[in-house]
Amino acid sequence: MKDSARSGQETGSAAGAGAILWLIASGKARSRSALIEASGLSRSTVTERLAALFAAGLIEEAPDAMPSGGRPARLIRLNTAFGVTLCADIGESHVRLAITDLEPRILAEAVGSVDIRRGPVPVLGWIVEQFRALLAGIGRDSGDVLGIGLGLPAPVDHEGGRVVGPSVMTGWDDFDIRSWMRRHFDAPVAVENDVNLMTLAEYRRFWPNVGQFLYIKAGTGIGSGIITDGRLYRGAQGAAGDIGHIQLTHAPAPLCRCGKLGCVEARAAGWAIARDLRGHGIEASAARDIIALTQAGEPEAVRLVREAGRVLGEVTSDVVSVLNPSVIVIGGTLALAGEDLMSGIRELVYQRSLPLATRNLTIAPAQSDLSTGLLLGAALLVIEMQTRPETIESTILRHQRPRAA
């Protein structure tokens, strides 16, 4: 009875501890005095909520201390070993998987060739098997899973956990991915498009103090992710940032994979550049082939990449006029072309946008590693979702049960 009463008191305190946890995890406040000042709460309330977080195992005292006028202040940090996240980058022809701690840092990973055109059940079934094998390999079990993050190369209804066509994911339209995964893992599941996850990883790791941020992925396809006031912006149905299917009216208007004419993607994506190279008798099928050709100095490949940069610059200038970002980051495989791509983007943005919008604008290449950026974005999404003030109590309750057992 005493243990049950104590558990109830701890989780009751945890109901208000999410804001404190966020201050600690974000690095905005890491000592007791800083937490009191940043939260505006009384010392006794902060102490109570810290006690609930300590009891749950979500936070720990750091070995270092912060100098002060008197006794050095003990620093508090997120306990990155509290749980793990399961992350999947589902591509058109491969799936990359990882388990991370809560830093996030990759603890184990795997990659496999999987044809997403087979449909959701065989692909997700393979992912579940691989997740279980990876967990066993590091000595963890399903009770340690904070959540699952899945990145998809398609428009995604984030709230519903479903793909919304048209997309390259034939047969996935309106399939309830979240419910299917929950039948195999008793853990929250986040489903997001790949560009938003790459945006989140780049932003949180390298530009955390920028309020208005735009990430453009230029690879086999083209898309963008938007951060406004420090939060990922998805729009009303999750379609925000789909710049690849903005139609440019000037001729010629090539046919896009979506069925429309003149889309940005049909003019500047990796698959479109490869199409044009093949038209000149140069073998290429994907963005990586194009990068190899430009690095080898193939003149036609260099010309087409530069033209793609100007196309991207044209649509980016329109986005700058609407969103007025402080930082624009260009990522994806085509970004490896460096200035051959970047110069065209900068040229058109500064030529077409108002001086007020470009006066302090930074346009830079992405710093995230292409192979891990999306996975870390999926991990960050899960961690942030499960440590929010409105979810922290359920997170603690979920992770008390397996430990008690």
C-alpha positions as CSV (number, residue, x, y, z in Angstrom):
1,M,0.0,0.0,0.0
2,K,2.8,2.4,0.9
3,D,4.6,1.7,-2.4
4,S,1.3,2.3,-4.3
5,A,0.7,5.6,-2.5
6,R,4.2,6.7,-3.2
7,S,3.9,5.8,-6.8
8,G,0.6,7.8,-7.1
9,Q,2.2,10.9,-5.4
10,E,5.2,10.7,-7.8
11,T,3.1,10.5,-11.0
12,G,0.8,13.2,-9.7
13,S,3.8,15.5,-9.3
14,A,5.0,14.4,-12.7
15,A,1.8,15.7,-14.3
16,G,3.2,19.2,-13.9
17,A,6.9,18.3,-14.5
18,G,6.9,18.4,-18.3
19,A,7.8,22.1,-18.4
20,I,10.7,21.5,-16.0
21,L,11.9,18.5,-18.0
22,W,11.8,20.5,-21.2
23,L,14.0,23.3,-19.7
24,I,16.5,20.6,-18.7
25,A,16.5,18.7,-21.9
26,S,16.8,21.8,-24.1
27,G,19.7,23.1,-22.0
28,K,17.8,26.3,-21.1
29,A,18.1,25.7,-17.4
30,R,20.2,23.0,-15.7
31,S,20.6,24.0,-12.1
32,R,17.9,24.3,-9.4
33,S,18.2,28.0,-9.2
34,A,18.1,28.4,-13.0
35,L,15.0,26.2,-13.1
36,I,13.2,28.4,-10.5
37,E,14.1,31.5,-12.5
38,A,13.2,30.1,-15.9
39,S,9.9,28.5,-14.8
40,G,8.6,31.2,-12.6
41,L,7.6,28.5,-10.0
42,S,8.4,28.5,-6.3
43,R,11.4,26.6,-4.9
44,S,9.1,24.1,-3.3
45,T,7.2,23.4,-6.5
46,V,10.3,23.0,-8.5
47,T,11.8,20.7,-5.9
48,E,8.6,18.5,-5.9
49,R,8.6,18.2,-9.7
50,L,12.3,17.4,-9.8
51,A,11.7,14.7,-7.2
52,A,9.1,13.1,-9.5
53,L,11.5,13.2,-12.4
54,F,14.4,11.8,-10.4
55,A,12.1,9.0,-9.0
56,A,11.0,8.1,-12.5
57,G,14.7,8.0,-13.7
58,L,14.2,10.6,-16.4
59,I,16.8,13.0,-15.0
60,E,20.1,12.6,-13.2
61,E,22.8,14.9,-11.6
62,A,25.7,15.5,-13.9
63,P,29.2,14.8,-12.6
64,D,30.2,18.5,-13.2
65,A,29.0,21.5,-11.3
66,M,28.4,25.2,-12.2
67,P,30.5,27.8,-10.4
68,S,28.6,30.2,-8.2
69,G,29.3,32.8,-5.5
70,G,29.1,30.1,-2.8
71,R,28.8,26.3,-3.1
72,P,29.0,25.1,-6.7
73,A,25.6,24.4,-8.1
74,R,24.9,20.8,-9.1
75,L,23.8,20.5,-12.7
76,I,20.9,18.3,-13.8
77,R,20.6,16.6,-17.1
78,L,18.3,14.2,-19.0
79,N,19.1,10.6,-18.3
80,T,19.8,9.5,-21.8
81,A,19.7,5.8,-20.7
82,F,16.1,6.1,-19.5
83,G,14.8,4.5,-22.7
84,V,15.5,4.0,-26.4
85,T,13.8,5.0,-29.6
86,L,13.3,2.8,-32.7
87,C,13.8,4.7,-35.9
88,A,13.3,3.8,-39.6
89,D,14.2,5.7,-42.7
90,I,11.9,4.0,-45.3
91,G,13.3,4.8,-48.8
92,E,12.1,3.8,-52.3
93,S,14.5,0.9,-52.5
94,H,16.0,0.5,-49.0
95,V,15.2,0.8,-45.3
96,R,17.7,2.1,-42.8
97,L,17.0,1.3,-39.1
98,A,18.5,2.5,-35.8
99,I,18.1,2.3,-32.1
100,T,19.1,5.5,-30.2
101,D,19.3,6.6,-26.7
102,L,17.8,9.9,-25.6
103,E,20.7,12.1,-26.5
104,P,20.0,10.9,-29.3
105,R,23.0,8.8,-30.2
106,I,22.8,5.7,-32.4
107,L,23.4,2.5,-30.4
108,A,22.7,0.0,-33.2
109,E,21.7,0.2,-36.9
110,A,20.9,-2.0,-39.9
111,V,20.0,-1.5,-43.5
112,G,18.2,-3.7,-46.0
113,S,17.0,-3.6,-49.6
114,V,13.2,-3.5,-49.5
115,D,10.8,-2.6,-52.3
116,I,8.1,-0.4,-50.9
117,R,5.9,-1.2,-53.9
118,R,5.2,-4.6,-52.2
119,G,2.9,-2.7,-49.8
120,P,2.9,-1.8,-46.1
121,V,2.4,-5.2,-44.5
122,P,5.5,-7.0,-45.8
123,V,7.7,-3.9,-45.4
124,L,6.5,-3.1,-41.9
125,G,6.7,-6.8,-41.0
126,W,10.4,-6.8,-42.0
127,I,11.0,-3.7,-39.9
128,V,9.4,-5.2,-36.8
129,E,11.6,-8.3,-37.1
130,Q,14.7,-6.1,-37.5
131,F,13.8,-3.9,-34.6
132,R,13.5,-7.0,-32.3
133,A,16.8,-8.3,-33.5
134,L,18.5,-5.0,-32.9
135,L,17.0,-4.7,-29.4
136,A,18.2,-8.2,-28.5
137,G,21.6,-7.3,-29.8
138,I,22.1,-4.5,-27.3
139,G,20.4,-6.2,-24.4
140,R,17.2,-4.1,-24.4
141,D,13.6,-5.2,-24.7
142,S,10.3,-3.7,-25.8
143,G,9.6,-2.3,-22.4
144,D,12.5,0.1,-22.8
145,V,11.1,1.6,-26.0
146,L,10.1,5.2,-25.5
147,G,8.6,5.3,-29.0
148,I,8.9,4.5,-32.7
149,G,9.7,7.1,-35.4
150,L,9.1,6.3,-39.1
151,G,10.2,8.5,-41.9
152,L,8.5,8.1,-45.3
153,P,9.2,9.4,-48.8
154,A,5.6,10.6,-49.3
155,P,3.0,13.1,-48.1
156,V,2.0,12.1,-44.6
157,D,-1.0,12.8,-42.5
158,H,1.0,13.1,-39.2
159,E,-2.0,13.2,-36.9
160,G,-3.6,10.1,-38.6
161,G,-0.3,8.2,-39.2
162,R,-1.1,7.5,-42.8
163,V,0.3,8.1,-46.3
164,V,-1.8,10.4,-48.5
165,G,-1.4,9.9,-52.2
166,P,-0.4,10.4,-54.9
167,S,3.1,9.3,-54.0
168,V,5.8,6.8,-54.9
169,M,4.4,4.5,-52.1
170,T,2.0,2.6,-54.2
171,G,-0.5,0.6,-52.1
172,W,0.2,2.6,-48.9
173,D,-2.6,5.2,-49.3
174,D,-4.7,5.5,-46.1
175,F,-3.1,2.4,-44.5
176,D,-3.2,2.9,-40.7
177,I,0.6,2.5,-40.1
178,R,0.4,3.6,-36.5
179,S,-2.3,1.0,-35.4
180,W,-0.5,-1.8,-37.3
181,M,2.8,-1.0,-35.5
182,R,1.1,-0.7,-32.1
183,R,-0.1,-4.3,-32.5
184,H,3.6,-5.4,-32.5
185,F,5.1,-2.9,-30.1
186,D,3.3,-1.3,-27.1
187,A,4.8,2.1,-27.7
188,P,3.8,5.4,-29.2
189,V,4.4,5.6,-33.0
190,A,5.2,8.8,-34.9
191,V,4.8,8.8,-38.7
192,E,6.3,11.7,-40.6
193,N,7.6,12.6,-44.1
194,D,11.3,12.3,-44.5
195,V,11.9,16.0,-45.2
196,N,10.4,17.1,-41.9
197,L,12.6,14.7,-40.0
198,M,15.7,15.9,-41.8
199,T,14.6,19.5,-41.0
200,L,14.2,18.6,-37.4
201,A,17.6,17.0,-37.1
202,E,19.4,19.9,-38.9
203,Y,17.6,22.5,-36.9
204,R,17.9,21.0,-33.4
205,R,21.6,20.1,-33.8
206,F,23.0,23.0,-35.7
207,W,20.6,26.0,-35.7
208,P,18.7,25.7,-32.3
209,N,18.6,29.5,-31.7
210,V,17.1,30.4,-35.1
211,G,13.4,31.2,-34.9
212,Q,12.5,31.0,-38.6
213,F,14.2,28.2,-40.6
214,L,13.7,26.6,-44.0
215,Y,15.3,23.3,-45.0
216,I,15.2,22.2,-48.7
217,K,15.9,18.6,-49.6
218,A,17.3,18.3,-53.1
219,G,17.7,14.7,-54.0
220,T,15.9,12.1,-56.1
221,G,12.8,14.2,-55.1
222,I,12.4,17.8,-53.8
223,G,10.7,19.0,-50.7
224,S,11.1,21.4,-47.8
225,G,10.5,21.6,-44.1
226,I,9.6,24.7,-42.1
227,I,10.5,25.7,-38.6
228,T,8.6,28.7,-37.3
229,D,9.2,30.1,-33.8
230,G,11.2,27.0,-33.0
231,R,8.5,24.5,-33.9
232,L,8.0,22.3,-36.9
233,Y,5.2,23.7,-39.1
234,R,3.1,21.1,-40.9
235,G,0.1,23.2,-42.0
236,A,-3.5,22.2,-41.7
237,Q,-3.2,18.6,-43.1
238,G,0.6,18.1,-43.0
239,A,1.2,19.3,-46.6
240,A,3.2,22.4,-45.8
241,G,6.6,22.6,-47.5
242,D,5.7,20.6,-50.6
243,I,7.6,22.9,-52.9
244,G,8.5,20.1,-55.3
245,H,5.1,20.2,-56.8
246,I,4.8,24.0,-57.3
247,Q,4.3,24.4,-61.0
248,L,6.4,26.9,-62.9
249,T,4.7,28.1,-66.0
250,H,7.6,28.8,-68.4
251,A,8.0,26.3,-71.3
252,P,8.9,23.6,-71.8
253,A,6.7,22.1,-69.1
254,P,7.9,18.5,-68.4
255,L,5.6,15.8,-67.1
256,C,6.1,15.2,-63.3
257,R,5.7,11.9,-61.5
258,C,2.6,13.3,-59.9
259,G,0.9,13.6,-63.3
260,K,1.0,17.4,-63.5
261,L,3.1,19.5,-65.9
262,G,5.9,21.8,-65.1
263,C,6.5,20.9,-61.4
264,V,9.7,22.1,-59.8
265,E,10.6,18.4,-59.2
266,A,10.1,17.6,-62.9
267,R,12.7,20.3,-63.7
268,A,15.3,20.0,-60.9
269,A,15.0,16.7,-59.0
270,G,17.6,14.0,-59.3
271,W,15.3,11.7,-61.3
272,A,14.5,14.6,-63.8
273,I,18.2,15.5,-64.3
274,A,18.9,11.8,-64.8
275,R,16.1,11.7,-67.4
276,D,17.7,14.6,-69.3
277,L,21.2,13.1,-69.1
278,R,19.9,9.9,-70.6
279,G,18.4,12.0,-73.4
280,H,22.0,13.1,-74.2
281,G,23.2,9.5,-74.2
282,I,24.7,9.7,-70.7
283,E,23.8,6.8,-68.3
284,A,22.3,8.0,-65.0
285,S,19.3,6.9,-62.9
286,A,19.5,8.6,-59.5
287,A,20.9,11.6,-57.7
288,R,24.1,9.8,-56.7
289,D,24.9,9.1,-60.4
290,I,24.6,12.8,-61.1
291,I,26.9,13.7,-58.2
292,A,29.5,11.2,-59.5
293,L,29.3,12.7,-63.0
294,T,29.6,16.3,-61.8
295,Q,32.6,15.3,-59.6
296,A,34.1,13.7,-62.7
297,G,33.7,17.0,-64.6
298,E,31.0,15.8,-67.1
299,P,30.0,19.1,-68.7
300,E,26.4,18.2,-69.4
301,A,25.8,17.0,-65.8
302,V,27.4,20.2,-64.5
303,R,25.2,22.3,-66.7
304,L,22.0,20.6,-65.7
305,V,22.9,20.8,-62.0
306,R,23.5,24.5,-62.3
307,E,20.2,24.9,-64.1
308,A,18.5,22.9,-61.3
309,G,20.0,25.4,-58.8
310,R,18.4,28.3,-60.7
311,V,15.0,26.4,-60.7
312,L,15.3,25.9,-57.0
313,G,16.3,29.5,-56.5
314,E,13.2,30.6,-58.3
315,V,10.8,28.7,-56.1
316,T,12.9,29.5,-53.0
317,S,12.6,33.2,-53.7
318,D,8.8,32.8,-53.6
319,V,9.0,31.0,-50.2
320,V,11.3,33.7,-48.9
321,S,8.6,36.3,-49.8
322,V,6.0,34.3,-47.9
323,L,7.9,33.0,-44.9
324,N,10.8,35.4,-44.4
325,P,13.2,32.8,-42.9
326,S,16.4,33.8,-41.2
327,V,18.3,30.7,-42.4
328,I,17.8,28.5,-45.5
329,V,19.7,25.2,-45.5
330,I,20.1,23.0,-48.6
331,G,20.4,19.3,-48.0
332,G,19.9,16.0,-49.8
333,T,22.2,14.2,-52.3
334,L,22.2,17.0,-54.9
335,A,23.6,19.4,-52.3
336,L,26.9,17.4,-52.6
337,A,27.3,19.2,-55.9
338,G,28.4,22.3,-53.8
339,E,28.5,25.6,-55.5
340,D,27.3,24.2,-58.8
341,L,23.9,23.9,-57.1
342,M,24.2,26.6,-54.4
343,S,25.2,29.5,-56.7
344,G,22.0,29.3,-58.7
345,I,19.9,29.2,-55.6
346,R,21.6,32.3,-54.2
347,E,21.5,34.1,-57.5
348,L,17.7,33.8,-57.9
349,V,16.8,34.4,-54.3
350,Y,18.8,37.7,-54.1
351,Q,17.6,38.7,-57.5
352,R,13.9,38.2,-56.9
353,S,13.4,38.8,-53.2
354,L,13.0,42.2,-51.5
355,P,16.1,43.5,-49.8
356,L,14.4,43.5,-46.4
357,A,13.9,39.7,-46.6
358,T,17.5,39.0,-47.7
359,R,19.4,41.6,-45.6
360,N,20.3,39.1,-42.9
361,L,19.4,35.9,-44.7
362,T,21.8,33.0,-44.5
363,I,21.8,30.3,-47.3
364,A,24.0,27.4,-46.4
365,P,24.6,23.7,-47.1
366,A,23.3,21.1,-44.6
367,Q,25.7,19.9,-41.9
368,S,23.8,16.7,-41.1
369,D,25.2,13.4,-42.4
370,L,23.0,12.1,-45.2
371,S,23.0,8.5,-43.8
372,T,22.0,9.4,-40.2
373,G,20.3,12.8,-40.3
374,L,16.8,11.4,-40.9
375,L,17.2,8.7,-38.3
376,L,18.3,11.2,-35.7
377,G,15.4,13.4,-36.7
378,A,13.0,10.5,-36.1
379,A,14.6,10.0,-32.7
380,L,14.2,13.7,-31.8
381,L,10.6,13.7,-32.9
382,V,9.8,10.7,-30.6
383,I,11.8,12.2,-27.6
384,E,10.1,15.6,-27.9
385,M,6.6,14.0,-28.3
386,Q,7.1,11.8,-25.2
387,T,8.6,14.4,-22.9
388,R,6.1,17.2,-23.5
389,P,4.1,18.5,-20.5
390,E,0.9,16.9,-21.7
391,T,2.5,13.4,-22.3
392,I,5.1,13.2,-19.5
393,E,2.8,11.5,-17.0
394,S,1.8,8.7,-19.4
395,T,5.5,8.3,-20.3
396,I,6.4,7.7,-16.7
397,L,3.5,5.3,-16.1
398,R,4.4,3.3,-19.2
399,H,8.0,2.9,-18.0
400,Q,7.2,2.2,-14.4
401,R,5.3,-1.0,-15.3
402,P,8.1,-3.0,-16.9
403,R,10.6,-1.9,-14.3
404,A,8.2,-2.9,-11.5
405,A,7.7,-6.3,-13.2
